[in-house]
Amino acid sequence: MAQAGLKRALDTQLASATAGDGYTIGVSFRDRTGDYCRTFNAGRSSGIGCHHDGAWQIRQLVTGDSRTVTDYRQAASASPATMEAAQEMMAGAPLDIAQEKDARDKGWK
């Protein structure tokens, strides 16, 4: 279960926002069971949290800098393993900014 800063970021932070509480939110989507899920980055860790039964459950956590090092890397990029897992979990397209804001305002229900 997500706690403290990560829970707060998953509950409230839009993907378009700058890092809050040390977390950056990446992609928000619905998984194949209908739960809302969100990728997150926390420095040298990234993962996926899904809102299920009123709480954020961590479905994947990748620690260490497993991202490919290049001259250009988006600051909030999750690891390739996290992004691959998110794509496999997604039912349809990721949420756009309006859908994400609506889901947040409705408590991810």
C-alpha positions in Angstrom: 0.0 0.0 0.0 1.2 3.5 -0.8 1.7 5.7 2.2 2.5 9.3 3.1 4.1 11.3 0.3 3.5 8.7 -2.4 -0.2 8.3 -1.4 -0.6 12.1 -1.5 1.0 12.3 -4.9 -1.1 9.5 -6.4 -4.3 11.0 -4.9 -3.8 14.6 -5.9 -0.9 15.3 -8.3 -1.6 15.6 -12.0 0.9 14.2 -14.5 1.4 17.7 -15.8 2.5 19.0 -12.4 6.1 19.4 -11.1 7.4 16.9 -8.5 5.6 17.1 -5.2 6.8 15.3 -2.0 9.7 14.0 -4.1 7.4 12.1 -6.6 6.6 12.8 -10.2 3.5 11.3 -11.7 3.8 10.0 -15.3 0.9 8.2 -17.0 -2.6 7.7 -15.6 -4.7 4.9 -17.1 -7.3 2.3 -16.4 -6.2 -1.3 -16.1 -8.1 -4.3 -17.5 -10.1 -4.7 -14.2 -11.2 -1.0 -14.4 -8.9 0.3 -11.6 -7.2 3.6 -12.1 -3.4 3.2 -12.2 -0.6 5.7 -12.3 3.1 5.5 -13.0 5.4 7.4 -10.6 9.0 8.3 -10.4 10.9 8.9 -7.1 14.5 9.7 -8.0 16.2 6.3 -8.5 12.9 4.3 -8.2 9.8 4.1 -10.3 6.6 2.1 -10.2 2.9 1.7 -10.8 0.2 2.3 -8.2 -3.4 1.2 -8.8 -6.4 2.5 -6.8 -8.3 -0.6 -5.6 -10.8 -0.9 -2.7 -10.2 2.7 -1.7 -6.4 2.5 -1.4 -3.4 2.8 -3.7 -1.7 -0.6 -4.1 1.8 -0.8 -5.5 1.7 -3.2 -8.4 5.3 -2.7 -9.5 8.4 -1.0 -8.0 11.7 -0.8 -9.8 14.6 0.4 -7.7 18.0 1.7 -8.9 18.6 3.6 -12.1 17.6 0.9 -14.6 16.9 3.5 -17.3 19.0 3.7 -20.4 21.5 6.5 -20.1 21.5 8.8 -23.1 22.3 12.5 -23.7 18.6 13.3 -23.5 16.3 11.8 -20.9 13.0 13.3 -19.8 13.2 14.3 -16.2 10.1 12.4 -15.1 10.7 9.3 -17.2 10.0 6.0 -15.5 12.2 3.0 -16.1 11.6 1.1 -19.4 10.4 -1.9 -17.3 7.8 0.3 -15.6 6.6 1.7 -18.9 6.4 -1.7 -20.5 4.4 -3.0 -17.5 2.0 0.0 -17.7 1.4 -0.7 -21.4 0.6 -4.3 -20.7 -1.8 -3.4 -18.0 -3.6 -0.6 -19.9 -7.1 -1.1 -21.2 -7.2 1.5 -24.0 -5.3 4.7 -24.1 -3.8 6.6 -21.2 -6.0 9.3 -19.7 -5.8 12.8 -21.2 -5.4 15.8 -18.8 -9.2 16.4 -18.6 -9.9 12.7 -17.9 -7.1 12.6 -15.3 -8.4 15.7 -13.5 -12.0 14.3 -13.5 -10.8 11.0 -12.1 -8.8 12.8 -9.4 -11.7 15.1 -8.5 -14.0 12.0 -8.1 -11.5 10.3 -5.8 -10.2 7.8 -8.4 -13.6 5.9 -8.2 
